[in-house]
Amino acid sequence: MGIIDNINKLFDHRIRLGIMSILMVNDDADFNRLKELLDLTDGNLASHIKALENAEYILVEKSFVGRKPNTRYSATKLGKNEFKKHIEALEKLLKK
């Protein structure tokens, strides 16, 4: 097995890496919080969230706070495991 086998192409993009990093240290985060922390436009964030959601790495929960829609995201068990493997592979690569 090669050293880069566990590097996950889905995390190659800095925005998806940022989303997962935030969700690894927080139970969840809403759309506006992610947008603010990563300094992104709505459309840019939405497309990267969709990629992570399609891979089942994040869970999307829609609700209302008062009359306002609220969308919250959290990392799934699969997403956390894949992210950890990705980070470990990067660390091994850096130690070579």
C-alpha positions in Angstrom: 0.0 0.0 0.0 1.5 3.3 -1.1 1.9 6.3 1.2 -0.7 8.4 -0.6 -3.4 5.7 -0.8 -5.4 7.3 2.1 -5.2 10.8 0.7 -8.8 11.5 -0.2 -9.5 13.5 -3.4 -12.6 14.9 -1.9 -10.5 16.8 0.6 -8.1 18.2 -2.0 -10.0 21.4 -2.2 -9.2 23.9 0.6 -12.9 24.8 1.1 -14.0 21.2 1.7 -11.0 20.7 3.9 -12.1 23.9 5.8 -15.7 22.7 6.2 -14.6 19.3 7.5 -12.1 20.9 9.9 -14.8 23.1 11.4 -17.2 20.2 11.7 -14.5 18.0 13.4 -14.1 20.4 16.3 -17.8 21.5 16.5 -20.8 19.3 17.0 -22.4 21.3 14.1 -22.4 24.6 12.4 -25.0 26.5 10.4 -24.7 27.8 6.8 -24.0 31.4 7.9 -21.3 30.4 10.4 -19.5 28.3 7.8 -19.8 31.1 5.3 -18.4 33.6 7.8 -15.5 31.4 9.0 -14.5 30.4 5.5 -15.2 33.8 3.9 -17.3 32.4 1.0 -20.2 33.3 -1.2 -23.5 31.4 -0.8 -23.1 29.6 -4.1 -19.5 28.6 -3.5 -20.2 27.2 0.0 -23.3 25.4 -1.3 -21.5 23.6 -4.1 -18.8 22.3 -1.7 -21.4 21.3 0.9 -23.3 19.3 -1.8 -20.1 17.4 -2.7 -19.6 16.4 1.0 -23.3 15.6 1.4 -23.3 13.4 -1.7 -20.3 11.4 -0.3 -22.3 11.1 3.0 -19.5 12.8 4.9 -21.8 15.5 6.3 -25.4 15.4 7.5 -27.7 18.3 6.6 -30.6 19.3 9.0 -33.1 21.9 8.0 -35.4 23.5 10.5 -36.9 26.9 11.4 -35.7 29.3 14.1 -38.8 31.4 14.6 -39.9 32.0 11.0 -36.5 31.9 9.5 -35.1 28.7 7.9 -32.0 27.4 9.4 -29.7 24.8 7.9 -27.2 23.0 10.2 -24.4 20.7 9.2 -22.6 18.0 11.1 -19.9 15.4 10.2 -21.1 11.9 9.9 -19.2 9.0 11.4 -18.0 8.0 7.9 -16.9 11.6 7.2 -15.0 11.8 10.5 -13.2 8.5 9.8 -12.3 9.5 6.2 -11.1 12.9 7.3 -8.9 11.4 10.0 -7.4 8.9 7.5 -6.7 11.8 5.1 -5.0 13.9 7.8 -2.9 10.8 9.0 -1.8 10.2 5.4 -0.7 13.8 5.0 1.2 13.6 8.3 3.0 10.4 7.1 3.8 12.1 3.8 5.3 15.1 5.6 7.5 12.8 7.8 9.2 11.2 4.8 
